[in-house]
Amino acid sequence: MNYDVIIIGAGPGGIFAAYELMQHAPHKRVAVFEAGHALNKRHCPIDGEKIQSCIGCKSCSIMSGFGGAGAFSDGKYNITNDFGGTLYEYIGKKQALDLMHYVDEINMRYGGEGCKLYTTAGTRFKTVCIQNDLHLLDASVRHLGTDINYVVLENLYAALKDKVDFFFDTPVQTVKRLDAGYAVVCADREYACDKCIVSVGRSGSKWMERVCGELAIPTKSNRVDIGVRVELPAAVFAHLTDELYESKIVYRTEKYGDRVRTFCMNPKGAVVNENTNGIITVNGHSYEDPAKQTDNTNFALLVAKHFTAPFEDSNGYGESIARLSNMLGGGVIVQRFGDLIRGRRSTANRIEEAFITPTLQATPGDLSLVLPKRILDGIIEMIYALDKVAPGTANDDTLLYGVEVKFYNMEVEVNERLETCYPGLYIIGDGSGITHSLSHASASGIHVARDIAK
Ligand SMILES: Cc1cc2nc3c(=O)[nH]c(=O)nc-3n(C[C@H](O)[C@H](O)[C@H](O)COP(=O)(O)OP(=O)(O)OC[C@H]3O[C@@H](n4cnc5c(N)ncnc54)[C@H](O)[C@@H]3O)c2cc1C
């Protein structure tokens, strides 16, 4: 064996697995293979001047490299079982929360100390929301911000680099079963290991599907969330964001009974492009440092789409809608809410005359030509519902960027140890379809590392 444990993917899942192995099994030889760059080499070429939108780099620095998709994220670690994944279904609610708190402790020790922990527990907004048919989910959220999140990653890398072999810019092509253990196949050679932890995240979703097919690991997939990113003056949501930072609010539409939710709220943040398998969608983040903050708050409004037989390709459905926006807009489309409800496209002039400055250069257009009616109706209904708890949300100048898609990796069949039907082959993090967040992905890494160390 070359290694006792090989981890594929250096996102939060992989990093925290490596970290915990070093704590509980320091004698084990551990390697991490990562398709993207080392942290200090990760740079997105979009500078807002010469390069204004995604140029489709071979390895997307936003999604890949040490820190994974989380590296330039807003660093919001939500400690909750209410959203962010279904890890608790495998390991139990208490254990899942304990592990998320443990991850939080590590983050605090490695540079996050002093970052505020917000909580929705006992807040008066819960009542205000319910009175308006909106439901505020319970969570504690540690907001590191993109800047402190980066510092924590730097410190974790410094702590791991002499104890773990890191192979950057080394995509793993496939995983093979050996008589004992596994072979991790890279372009130049194969590496053998006793145990293999696969933590390839969302960017590795297609790869994961293929490998599960090759190894005949059962999977299921039937959900995708589609919507827009809303951007408005920070003052509109300030009463909520100052107290809660992030409010996860769920609404059931009157027309179709669909669930629409707010997601990834970024007070005084910026809207950004996201490149998933060559498709440009939209996302957002914000900084802890006041000097880097903007005058706007952004958040996603997503409609959950669950499909039933015979249709199985929920991600393909989301991709087609995102491709449509890329086709019409060359990337992300932006539209004023007022233009959307008047049935007209936004133009560069209308955006320029608005009382809000967009933080992302996107193509002014018409989202009703992109989003299915049912989804668009749900989003419009929710904007009016939010307007009751945050007046100003339904203003004409509120900007909607589309599309935002939350692709869910197909869910891989694993047991309570997050181990596949093959002993010693674990699948964790967003790549498993079980987690969709920093804290759940990190907790899954800790869980598996402890199992291996045992
Ligand atoms: C812009 C943005 C903002 C976000 N903000 C938040 C937030 O505030 N809070 C939150 O909870 N979540 C946020 N998320 C989601 C969060 O980043 C993910 O849930 C989390 O990173 C998942 O961790 P992971 O380790 O499972 O996967 P990832 O972080 O995706 O890491 C997987 C890694 O595996 C590598 N990989 C893939 N395939 C291979 C292969 N074949 N060989 C080798 N390596 C491979 C990838 O390059 C990647 O680095 C955000 C995401 C984005 C993109």
The ligand as a Gaussian input file, in Angstrom:
#p B3LYP/6-31G(d) Opt

LIG

0 1
 C      -19.769000      30.967000      -4.032000
 C      -20.206000      29.945000      -3.014000
 C      -20.611000      30.358000      -1.767000
 C      -21.018000      29.428000      -0.807000
 N      -21.357000      29.873000       0.455000
 C      -21.655000      28.977000       1.412000
 C      -21.896000      29.415000       2.743000
 O      -21.778000      30.579000       3.082000
 N      -22.275000      28.462000       3.676000
 C      -22.388000      27.137000       3.361000
 O      -22.713000      26.342000       4.253000
 N      -22.113000      26.705000       2.108000
 C      -21.740000      27.585000       1.128000
 N      -21.450000      27.135000      -0.125000
 C      -21.484000      25.674000      -0.362000
 C      -20.243000      25.040000       0.250000
 O      -19.102000      25.668000      -0.277000
 C      -20.237000      23.545000      -0.020000
 O      -21.402000      22.980000       0.544000
 C      -19.021000      22.867000       0.594000
 O      -17.829000      23.437000       0.086000
 C      -19.022000      21.362000       0.307000
 O      -17.813000      20.798000       0.746000
 P      -17.253000      19.451000       0.087000
 O      -15.936000      19.203000       0.705000
 O      -18.272000      18.408000       0.137000
 O      -17.077000      19.777000      -1.478000
 P      -16.288000      20.927000      -2.224000
 O      -16.064000      22.092000      -1.353000
 O      -16.975000      21.133000      -3.511000
 O      -14.854000      20.290000      -2.498000
 C      -14.673000      19.210000      -3.364000
 C      -13.255000      19.263000      -3.929000
 O      -13.026000      18.055000      -4.663000
 C      -12.275000      18.354000      -5.814000
 N      -12.505000      17.317000      -6.823000
 C      -13.632000      17.108000      -7.541000
 N      -13.462000      16.041000      -8.362000
 C      -12.195000      15.597000      -8.161000
 C      -11.420000      14.536000      -8.713000
 N      -11.909000      13.726000      -9.639000
 N      -10.148000      14.369000      -8.283000
 C       -9.623000      15.198000      -7.336000
 N      -10.314000      16.229000      -6.780000
 C      -11.571000      16.411000      -7.181000
 C      -12.781000      19.719000      -6.250000
 O      -11.788000      20.369000      -7.036000
 C      -13.033000      20.410000      -4.916000
 O      -11.937000      21.188000      -4.497000
 C      -21.031000      28.040000      -1.111000
 C      -20.619000      27.615000      -2.381000
 C      -20.215000      28.530000      -3.332000
 C      -19.748000      28.049000      -4.674000

